[in-house]
Amino acid sequence: MRYHLNHNKLILFAIPLLFVVYIAVQLFVSLHINNLRIEVQIPEGANYKQAVAILAENELIRDKNLFLAIGRLMNADKKIKAGYYTFFHRMSPLKAFRTLLSGKIIEHTVTIVEGDSLYEISRKLSDTGIMSNESFNNLKNDQSLLQDLDIDAPSLEGYLAPQTYNFPKGATPSAVIRFMVNTQRSSYPADFEQKADKLNMSENEIITLASIIEREAVVNEERPLISAVFHNRLKKGMPLQADPTAIYGVKNYSQKITREDLKRKTLYNTYVIKGLPPGAIASPGRRSIEAALNPAKANHYYFVSNGDGTHKFSTTLSEHNEAVRSYIDSRSNSAQQTKDTKG
């Protein structure tokens, strides 16, 4: 009789102990002895049950039902983020589970700076693994995509916001482009449409002008003045004669602009066409967009570099020619002084 009582007590004690051991193994003992890094994708639209099944398929957890129960208790079954996750084979199942719940997916970071053209943007997106050059080139002029985004322009040029992005690994090229376009438009001043209408200009014309201002301006304070020059020229029917437009689609902006470039006949060269080009020549930042919408009240029609990032603005051609001569003389004197110093 005493033996049976002791035996029953032992069983009653062993069952919870075995249960605790089982739970401990399921939570803390890895399925692998190596520490190989693996990437696991939780697809868009996957629910918690499917995500747990994916962890089990990749041998990161053993007992799916246990983690489904834990998820329900923690209300975690509604907090799954799609994307690629990084795991290590020696991770405990509990740590793998916490990684899933953290939502810390693999992301690619890219920085688009003000003044970048589609050429630079394509290279940066490719270098960071966000999308291939081929994918980008297939989309940049895609008419169905442009129409869907309500972009009345030859390409995406000017509509991809300059900023730092963190795109999840596996994001589709189309989703990336749409996000960049939406980001650009969300940066517009609140009165963008009202002021564009007052200037009798479309969104594309404002963005095109802003992109030229972006490529011309170095000092922020000069953006409204540069804008005034171009607005004044447009009103007078004068060619804009903006140097960066002469090499758009022909050279990269880091290359020197020559006299031959200024004479080259292209759809974008404002030395040979009247008015604005058909589209932007780069991605303008908010300050250039604001300058395009708010030109300074100035009667300038010309500007030339001072050689230090600032410009000399002129009203008449004779004033401008004098400023150009002054700039050339200062460069010649500087070159001579450098030569004398080296000598």
N, C-alpha and C positions, 0 to 999 in steps of 0.2 A: 504493500500500500504506500509506504513512505517512498519507495523507489519510483512508483508511478507519479507521485506528487512532484518529486525532484525532477523527473524527466519532463513533466509538463511545464514546470517553471523554466527549465533550460530551453525548451522550445519557444516559450513565450518571450524569453530574453533574446534568443538567437534570431528570431524572425525580424524584429526591428533593427537588430545589429546588422543583419545581412542586407536589409533594405537601405540602411545608412551607407554601408560599404558600396552597394550597387550605385546609389546616387553619387557618391564620391568618385567612383570610377568613371561614371558617365560625364561628370562635370570637369574632373581635374586630370584624368589620365589621357594623354595624347594617343592617337592611333598610330603614330609614326615615331621612329627614332631619329630620322634625319630632319634637317631644318630647311628643306627646300622652300623657296618662295614661289607661291602660286597666285595667279589672278583668277578670280571667279566673278562671272557676270550675273547680276540679278537683272533680268530683262525688264523693260518698261511694261508696267501693268501687272507684274507678278505680285501675288498676294503673299501673306506671311507663310502660309502652309507650303506654297511652292518654293519660297526662299529657303525654308528649313530643309525641304527635300533636296535642293541644290547643294546645300552644305553637306548633307548625308552622302550624296552622289560623289562628292569630292573628298569623302572620307575625313571630314573635319569634325563630325559628330557621329554618334552611334545610334542612340535611341531618339528617333524623330518625335515620338509621342511625348516623351519627357519634355522636350524643348517646346513642343506645341502647348503643353500644359503650362510651362513656365511663362511662355509668351502671353497666354490668356490672363494669368495672374498679374503680370506686369503691364497689362494693356498694351503690349508691344506688337500685337498682331495687326495694328493699324498704323505702324510707324516705319514701314520699310521703304527705303529709298533705292530707286533703280540705279544701276551703274556697275562699274568694276571695283571690286574690293581686293585688297592685298592680304593674304594669309600666309602663315608659315606652318609647315607640316608638324612641327613640334609644339605648336600652340595647343593649349588645353581646349577641349570643346567649349568650356565656359568662356574662354577668351575669344574664341572664334565667334561665339554667339554675341558677345559684347561688341565685337568689331562690326558685325552686321547691324546691331541696333544703333551704333554710333552714327551711321550714315556717312562715314568718312570714305567717300569713294575716291578713286584715282582721278586726278584732274591735271590738265595741261594748261600751263600759264603762258600767255602771250601778251606782249605790249605793243600796241599800235600807237605811234606818235603822230602828233599833228603834222600834216604835210606829207605823210606817207601816201604813195599812190598804190593802185592795185598791184603793181609789180612787187613793191616791198611787202605789201600785206600778204600776197600769195606765198612769197618766200618765207615769211615769218610763220604763217600757219602750217606750212610744210615742214619747216625745221623743228617745230614744236610737236609734230605728230598729230595735229588737229585734223588736217585734211591734206591730201596730195595736191600738187600743182595742177594735175590733170582735172581733179574734181572741181577745184576753184575756177579754172579756166572754162570749164563746161557751164558754170553757173553765172559767171560775171556778166555775160551778155545774153543770158537766157531770157527771151522775151516773155515766156509764160510766167517765169518767176518775177520779172520786173512788173508785169501787169498785175500779178497777184499781190505784190507789195505796193501797188499804186505809185510806181516810180516812172515818171515820164522822162526818161533819159536813155542814152545809148547803152549805158552799163551801170554797174553798181558804184562806179567811181564817185566819191564824195558822200556816199550814204552809209559807209561803214565807220562807226564812231571810233575816234582815236582815244583809247584808254587801255587799261590792263584788264584782261579777261581770265577767268578760270573756267575752262570748258571741261565737262566730264568726258573721260575716255569713252569712245563709242558714240559720241554725239554725231548725228548725221550732218553732212555738209550743209544741207538745206536749213536745218535747225540752227546751226552756227550763224549762217548768213542772216537769217531772220532776226536772231537775237541782236546782232550787231546793227542792223538797220533800225530796229525798234529802239535800241539804246541811243542811236544818233538822233532820232526824232524826239525822244523823250528829253534830250538836252536842249531842244529849241526853246528860245524865250517864249513866254506865255502869249505874247502879242505877235508872234511870228506871222501868222496868217493876215492879221489886221495890217501890220506894217508892210508886208509884201504887197498886199492889195493897194495900199496907198502909193507905193512906188510903181504900181502897175507891172509887177514882176511875179512870175510863177515860183513855185518851190525850187524847181530845177535851176532857174536863173539865179536865185539867191544863193543856192549851194555852189553853183559854178563860180559866181563872183567871189563868194567867201573863200573858195579853194585857191583862187588867184591871189587874193589878199594874204592867205596863209603862206603861200610860197614866196611872196614879196616881202612880207613884214618880218622884222627881227625884234624890234622894240614894240612892246604891246601898245604903248601910248600912240604910236603912229598908225595903227590899224584904221581908225576912223578917217585919218587924213588920206591914207592910200585909197580907202573906199571912196572918199570925196573926189579924188582925181578920176577914178574910173566912172563914177556916176556922172561927173561933169562931161567926160568924153562921150559917154553914151548919149547924153542929151544933145550934144553938138554933132553927133554922127561921126566923131573922130575915131580912128582905130585905137584900140586900147594899148597896143604895143607893149604888152607885158612879156618880158623875156622868158619866164618859165613856160609859157604856152608854146614857144617856138620849138621846144625839145620834147614836149609831151608825146609819148608813144614812140619816140625816136632815140632818145638818150635817157640815161638815168640822171636824176637831179644833182648828183655829185660831180657830174662831168661839166667841163667848161662850155659855155655858150659862145659860139663863134658868129661872125658876120654871115657866114654861109647858112647857119641855122636860122637866122632872122629872115633870110630870103626864101627859105624852103616853103613850098606850097603844101600845107596840110589843112585839114578841117579845123584844127585847133590853134594854129599860129595866128595870133591877133595882130601881127605885122602885115599879114596879107589878106585877112578876112575883116569884115565889118561887124561890129557888135561883139557879143559874147560867143564863145565856142559852143558847140552843141551840148556839151556836158562838162562836168568838173574835171580838174586835172590832179586832184589830190583829196585827201580827207581833211576838211576844215574843222578846227576846234570851235568851241562855243564863242570865244572872243572874236574870231573872224566872222562867224555867222552874225553876231550882234553888230559888228562893224558894217557888214554888208547891208543890214537893215537900218543902221543909224549912221550914215556918213556925216562927217564933220561939216559944219557950215563954213566952207572955205572955197575960194574961187581959184583953186589950183588945178592945173591941167598937166603938169609935168612933175617928175621927181627923179633924182639921181642919187646914187649911193655916196655917202661921205667916207666910206671905207671902214667905218667902225660899227656898222649895223644900223646907223641912223641914216636919214635921207635929207637932201635939200629939196624943198618943194618950191615950185615956181608957177607963176600965173601966165607969163608970156614965153614965147619960144626964145626970144633974145635973152631973157633971164635964165632960161634953162640951158641954153648954149654956153653962157658964161659959167654957170655952175658945173657943166660938164668939163669945160677947159680947166677950171679950178681943180676939179677932181683929178684930171689927167696930170696936171702940173704937180699936185701933191704926191701922186704916185711916182712920178719921175724923180722928184726930189728925194723921196724916201728910198727909192732904188739906188740913187747916186750915193746917198749917205751910207747905205749898207755896203756898197762897193768900196767906198773910201775906208770904211771901218775894217773890212776884210783885207784891203791893200796894206 
